[in-house]
Amino acid sequence: MTLTKSDKLELTKAEMQDYGYQVVDAIVAHFDTQNEKFPVATASRSEMDILFQQDAPEHPSNATEVLHFVLENVMTKSNIVTHPRSYSFVPGPSNYISAMSDTLATGFNIFSGGWAASPAAAELEIVTMNWLLKLFGLPIKKGGGIFTSGGSMANLTALVTARNIKCGQDFSKAVIYLSDQAHSSNIKAIHILGFKKEQIRMIPTDMEFKFSVNKLKNAIAKDKLEGLQPFCLIASSGTTNTGTVDSLNELAAICKKEKLWFHIDAAYGGAAILAKNGKKLLQGIEKADSITVDPHKWFFQPYEIGCLLVRNHKWLSGTFTEKPEYLRDIEGNESEINFYDHGIELTRRFRALKFYMSIKTFGLKAFRKAIDYNIYLAEQLEDFLRKSDKWEVVSPANLAIINFRYNPIAENWSEKQLDKINQKISKKVVASREALLVTTILNRQVVLRMCLINPRTTMNDIKSTILLCEKFAAE
Ligand SMILES: *Cc1c(COP(=O)(O)O)cnc(C)c1O
């Protein structure tokens, strides 16, 4: 049996070059013109079905035609999360160097699981992990970590580790604490781990949306009285809703006293450690047992790269090491880390490469400046809104997140009317496709939320969006 070139899924050198240049040209054009595009794409299921539904084709098609079909129909039907007026959720500003690094990693299809398979990939993960450990004040020699697909996987990896180290086999009496502002991925992870509802304490936050330390202390005391085993606390360092940083020093003291695992979910907010007063903004973060950071948010990396940092790398290897016979030959020695022994995945893409190349290329200084700018931008917006008699700041600028609502002094609207109009404003803004601006709920109020972590966003972008909101509110 002989295979043709195409049967081996191969192209000629000239075909590869032609195809590759077209892809690069498309990406470059996107980076070059994205600011002028609409950040919002909408399409219904039936519209999408009409475009794409078909049986898997048995026969080949022209490569360039397929590519052009995709560029025209697929790449245009997604929100542009890198857009300066993409304010919602946590945007992914990304950067070109990292996008190209990802292309390299994929092009060479580097297996980033074991040392023997790719020593340089493992080494770059060690090196970049050390950069992060140092930034967050965790011990470099003893500490460790792993890149994951994102923050959700990092949180899951952290909680598997916490449960293993603190509870071993029997976690029937174990209790875990988190605040009502903790990210949903933590609850998801807790459910995946098989904890029952009775083992989860969702502690209310205070007026500032911070973990209520008194309520936490009471809950722990009550659980101990009942013979339960408090084992883990999840703090947020930058909640997704408001950017609030929990009182990490106080929580650290409780964890120390009660021998709880101290996990800090800093998925989006952790990057603020690079800001001018980053140590102050995130004070206490260095006391964590484990920290989740999400480089594909405010470290400007393209999807997917999350990261878990731990105070002691042996906690990870002690939790995830299995020794199957078919991996015997790629094991390194003690110092040669196999990242498949430090987390859930065996086959892993080379995530460290983009982090490494973008920081080498731009230098940390550029990252620091961009993050400072983002924090400043949110503060500027807060000033602007406070000076207006049409807007109310509901939660102040915190790590580049701000929540506000349309609430003209002259109108004296009821809460119900305010919810309705703010919901309507968001709907109309999104329908206009000019900006991605959606609502969240704070104190049972519907509020507009901006997460300003894109260094390409300007005060002009923001002001034009606020004007658009005012125009829709008047309608
Ligand atoms: C975004 C986020 C997550 C989830 O991260 P993914 O990368 O989306 O999986 C977890 N925690 C916080 C605080 C977040 O902001």
The ligand as an SDF file (V2000), in Angstrom:
LIG
                    3D

 15 15  0  0  0  0  0  0  0  0999 V2000
  -10.8950   34.1420   34.8920 C   0  0  0  0  0  0  0  0  0  0  0  0
  -10.8360   33.6640   36.2850 C   0  0  0  0  0  0  0  0  0  0  0  0
  -10.7900   32.2910   36.5840 C   0  0  0  0  0  0  0  0  0  0  0  0
  -10.9380   31.2290   35.5180 C   0  0  0  0  0  0  0  0  0  0  0  0
   -9.8730   31.2160   34.6490 O   0  0  0  0  0  0  0  0  0  0  0  0
  -10.0100   30.5850   33.1770 P   0  0  0  0  0  0  0  0  0  0  0  0
   -8.6940   30.8790   32.5800 O   0  0  0  0  0  0  0  0  0  0  0  0
  -11.1460   31.2920   32.5260 O   0  0  0  0  0  0  0  0  0  0  0  0
  -10.2720   29.1300   33.3280 O   0  0  0  0  0  0  0  0  0  0  0  0
  -10.6600   31.9300   37.9080 C   0  0  0  0  0  0  0  0  0  0  0  0
  -10.5970   32.8550   38.8790 N   0  0  0  0  0  0  0  0  0  0  0  0
  -10.6460   34.1780   38.6320 C   0  0  0  0  0  0  0  0  0  0  0  0
  -10.5570   35.1410   39.7660 C   0  0  0  0  0  0  0  0  0  0  0  0
  -10.7790   34.6340   37.3260 C   0  0  0  0  0  0  0  0  0  0  0  0
  -10.8360   35.9580   37.0840 O   0  0  0  0  0  0  0  0  0  0  0  0
  1  2  1  0
  2  3  1  0
  2 14  2  0
  3  4  1  0
  3 10  2  0
  4  5  1  0
  5  6  1  0
  6  7  2  0
  6  8  1  0
  6  9  1  0
 10 11  1  0
 11 12  2  0
 12 13  1  0
 12 14  1  0
 14 15  1  0
M  END
$$$$
